[in-house]
Amino acid sequence: MEKLRSKRIQDMEHVFDIFTDAEFEAYCRLHEKIAESLAVRKKQ
């Protein structure tokens, strides 16, 4: 399980390496907005 987790982290680091800091911050804001929207929808 730990090897799988480690591989997954490495894969995600590789994916996010293409972003500048500003792009990564924008991605995080958008991801948070989507997650909040889904959470509100589940409560309805």
N, C-alpha and C positions, 0 to 999 in steps of 0.2 A: 504494500500500500504506500509506503514511504517513497519508493522508487517512482511510482506512478505520480504521486504528488509533486515530487521534485521535477519530473519531466514536464508536467503541466505548467509549473512555474517558469521553467526555462522557455517553453513554447510561448507563453504569454509575454515574457520579457522581450523575446525576439519580435513579436508582433508590435509591441508598443515602442520599440526602438526607432521605428520609422517616424514617430511624431516628434515635433519640436516641443519644448516645454509648454508653449502657448497652446498648441494643438492638443496636447494631453490634458491640460486644464479645461479646455473647451469640451473635450470628450467626457471628462469626469462630470462636468456640470450637466451635460445632456443626459448622461447615464443616470445621474441622480434624479433628474426631472422625470425621466421615463419610469424609474422605479417608484417614485412617489405617486405618479399617475396610476400605475398598476395597483399599488397598495390601496389607494382610495377606491378604485373600481372594485376590488375584492370585498371591501367593507359594505358596498351597496347591495 
